[in-house]
Amino acid sequence: MQLTRSELRVKIMTILYQIDIYKQGKIPFEIDAVINENTEISNEFVKEVVYGVNTYYDELNDLANKYLENWDINRLDKTGASILRMGLYELKYTETPHIVVINEAVELAKKYSDDSVRKMINAVLDKYIKDNI
């Protein structure tokens, strides 16, 4: 079964959320095991983004905090923070068109976070593009 990129991003968000919970609880984990728990298929896009976000985790947090006005990524709900990290990673390290990254992140936030988080995600990604692209 072939999943769309949008469906894959839901899986990625879930995986990143789960990893964040493990990190917070100091629970040992292997990234591949978490990926395999959440996807029925092996997918390079999922692996690239999950490993990328984990590799650049602190850098992505710093980047998010730079653009979050009077706010900190750690104050966002874990789902919103995962969406934001994924969006920043895609903008910075992949060839995905900017408009697609923002649209996908906003759509995920509409479905899985509240409206204020959606607005923050949209604003951060937009500011990042204006400053860096």
Phi, psi and omega in degrees: 000124181268124178263149176286165176300323178297316178294323178295323179295327175297316178299314180300314179303316180296316180297313180297321176300312182297317178298320178299319177297315178300315180298314181298320181273004182054039179266124179295145180205160171243132184303315180300322179295319179294319177300312183295329177293334188251351178227142180274348186235158174269127184221126183293325179298315179299310181299316181301312184289316181297311179295321179297313179298320180290323178294317184256023186309306182294320178297318179294322176297314179299319179296315179299314182296329178299323184260350175276114184282122180053037183211169180221142182302330180290346176273345176287156172296155185300326179293313179298319179296321179295318178297316181296314178300317179298315179298314179296320178299312181298319179296318186278324192241000179235173180265009180300131179305139184305316183297325179293315181301311181297313181300315181296316180296317180295318179296319176298316181295323177301321186276326190242354179228178178271173187296324181293323177292318177304315180295320179296316179299313179301314182295316181297312181295321178297315179296319179300315180298314182299325182276335191236347185249000000 
